[in-house]
Amino acid sequence: MPAPIARSAAPSPLSSAAPSPKPPPSLVSRVLKSHLAPQQQHQQQPASPAPPTATPTRSSYTRPLAEQDSTPRAQFEQQQDFIGFDASPPPRDSPRSHSKRSRDDYDHADDDDEGSRRLQSRERNRSTPWCDRPGVDWDRAHSAIDQLNREAHAFVDYVSPSPQEHELRLWTIELIRRTIHHSYPDASIECFGSVGTSLYLPGGDIDLVLLSPSLPFPPLKPSASLLHRLASLLLTSGIAQPNSLVVIAKARVPIVKFVTRHGAFPVDLSVNQRGGVDAAVKVRSMLEEYAYREEGYHPVDHGVARSLVLLVKAFLGQRGMNEVFTGGLGSYSIICLVISFLQLHPKIQTATINPNRNLGLLFVEFLELYGKHFNYDQAGITLRGRGGYFNKHDKGWYRPGQPYLLSIEDPNDPKNDVSGGSHAIIRVRQTLSGGFDVLSASLCARQSLL
C-alpha cells in the first residue's frame, strides 16, 4: 500500500484547480466553492480577490432551432446547463506594439512573474479555506472517498454559524420582539425557517412571524396599512436600514422585508402565519432523529441530516436554485429530500455503513439518486412512519402538463405538496446530475493516484 499522502501534497477531491503541491487541492470545491463575500462568511477570513466567473462545463454547441426539442424532458436529456466552477480563460492581451521593449520591461519581468505566482497561490488558499480552518487531516485518509468524507465535515464546520454570530442573530430578534411588543402588547414574535432550525448559511435571512389574537388570521390577510405601520415602527425605532424596507402586501403570504442596522441581517416579517413555526418544530425533531451522532469521531458533531442539508443548500444556492420564487427547491423541500434519502437508504437501514463516517459518500449518492434515478413522473415522497413513496396518480397530484414536477407530502399537512411551486425542477435535476458526474469523476481520478 502506498504511504499516506502528506497534507502539503495531498490533493483534495473537490477542487477545480489543477493539482498543486501546496495547498492541497480540494475535492469539495469541484462542486462547492467559497464564493461568499468576507462579511457574509461565518468565520472571519481575509478579503479575497474576486472569484472566477462560473462557466458551463459542457460543450457550448447547440443544434439549429429547427432541430431543437423545446420540451422540458428534452432539455433535461441534453444535460447542458450544469454550472461548474472552472475559471474563465484570462482576457486576451491587447495587440502587441511592434516597437522594441525597453530595458525596464525586461528588468521587471521576473518580479511581475513572481508577484503573479504569489497572487495565484493566495487565491488557491482562499478558494478552499475550510481545508485550513478547521482543517482536513489528509494524513489519516487512506482513500479518495475517505478524503471526501473528512473534507465534507470540514466544509460543514466552516459554513456553520459561530456562537458569536448566532448570539448576534438572537439579540437582533430580541430587539425586534421588544419593539413590536411595545406597540402591540398582545403580540409575540416567533422565529422559524433556517434560523429557527439552525440550518442557515452565511448571509442567510431571518424569518419571523408576528402572532397576535387581535390581528387577522388566515385565510384573511393583513391589510396593507397594517404592514406599512409595522414598517414605519421598524424604521423609527432604528432597527431597519431606511432604504431596505419593502412592503409586499399582495403576495400569497404578505410580508415586510428589511435589513437590520446591526449585523445587516435580511429579515422577512409575516403576520399570524403559524405554519412555519409548526414546521420548524417538526424539522428540529427530524434532524435529531436522523443525526446518527458518534461521540469522539469529530470535534463538533453537527449530525448527519443537518450536515447533508447544508451541503445541498450550498450546492444549489451557489447556482441560484434554492429559492421557490425562481422555481428552485426551498429549504423545507431540501430538508424533506434529505430525510427521505436517509430513511430509505438500504445500507443505513441494515446498519452496513456508519453514516457519520460516510458523509461525503452520502452526498455523492444523494446527487445520484435525485439527479439520475428518481422517478419524478410517477412517485411522490412521504416522510410518515419510516418514510416511503406514493403514486402521484392515486393522490391526485399528477399534472398531465407537468408530469416531471417533484411532489413531497408535508409532514405536518398531508394535503399540502411542499415542492409544488418548484417549477424549474428539471434544471435542479440537471444540476444534481452534473454534480454527481463531476464529483464521481474526481474521486476516480484521485483514487488512481493513491
C-alpha positions, 0 to 999 in steps of 0.5 A: 500500500502506498504511504499516506499522502502528506497534507502539503501534497495531498490533493483534495477531491473537490477542487477545480484547480489543477493539482498543486503541491501546496495547498492541497487541492480540494475535492469539495470545491469541484462542486462547492466553492467559497464564493461568499463575500468576507462579511457574509462568511461565518468565520472571519477570513481575509478579503479575497480577490474576486472569484472566477466567473462560473462557466458551463462545463459542457460543450457550448454547441447547440443544434439549429432551432429547427432541430431543437426539442423545446420540451422540458424532458428534452432539455433535461436529456441534453444535460447542458446547463450544469454550472461548474466552477472552472475559471474563465480563460484570462482576457486576451492581451491587447495587440502587441506594439511592434516597437522594441521593449525597453530595458525596464520591461525586461528588468521587471519581468521576473518580479511581475512573474513572481508577484503573479505566482504569489497572487495565484497561490493566495487565491488557491488558499482562499478558494478552499479555506475550510481545508485550513480552518478547521482543517482536513487531516489528509494524513489519516485518509487512506482513500479518495472517498475517505478524503471526501468524507473528512473534507465534507465535515470540514466544509460543514464546520466552516459554513456553520454559524459561530456562537458569536454570530448566532448570539448576534442573530438572537439579540437582533430578534430580541430587539425586534420582539421588544419593539413590536411588543411595545406597540402591540402588547398582545403580540409575540414574535416567533422565529422559524425557517433556517434560523429557527432550525439552525440550518442557515448559511452565511448571509442567510435571512431571518424569518419571523412571524408576528402572532397576535389574537387581535390581528387577522388570521388566515385565510384573511390577510393583513391589510396593507396599512397594517404592514406599512405601520409595522414598517414605519415602527421598524424604521423609527425605532432604528432597527431597519436600514431606511432604504431596505424596507419593502412592503409586499402586501399582495403576495400569497403570504404578505410580508415586510422585508428589511435589513437590520442596522446591526449585523445587516441581517435580511429579515422577512416579517409575516403576520399570524402565519403559524405554519412555519413555526409548526414546521420548524418544530417538526424539522428540529425533531427530524434532524435529531432523529436522523443525526446518527451522532458518534461521540469522539469521531469529530470535534463538533458533531453537527449530525448527519441530516443537518450536515447533508442539508447544508451541503445541498443548500450550498450546492444549489444556492451557489447556482441560484436554485434554492429559492421557490420564487425562481422555481428552485427547491426551498429549504423545507423541500431540501430538508424533506429530500434529505430525510427521505434519502436517509430513511430509505437508504438500504445500507443505513437501514441494515446498519452496513455503513456508519453514516457519520463516517460516510458523509461525503459518500452520502452526498455523492449518492444523494446527487445520484439518486435525485439527479439520475434515478428518481422517478419524478413522473410517477412517485411522490415522497412521504416522510410518515412512519419510516418514510416511503413513496406514493403514486402521484396518480392515486393522490391526485397530484399528477399534472398531465402538463407537468408530469416531471414536477417533484411532489413531497407530502408535508409532514405536518399537512398531508394535503399540502405538496411542499415542492409544488411551486418548484417549477424549474425542477428539471434544471435542479435535476440537471444540476444534481446530475452534473454534480454527481458526474463531476464529483464521481469523476474526481474521486476516480481520478484521485483514487488512481493516484493513491 
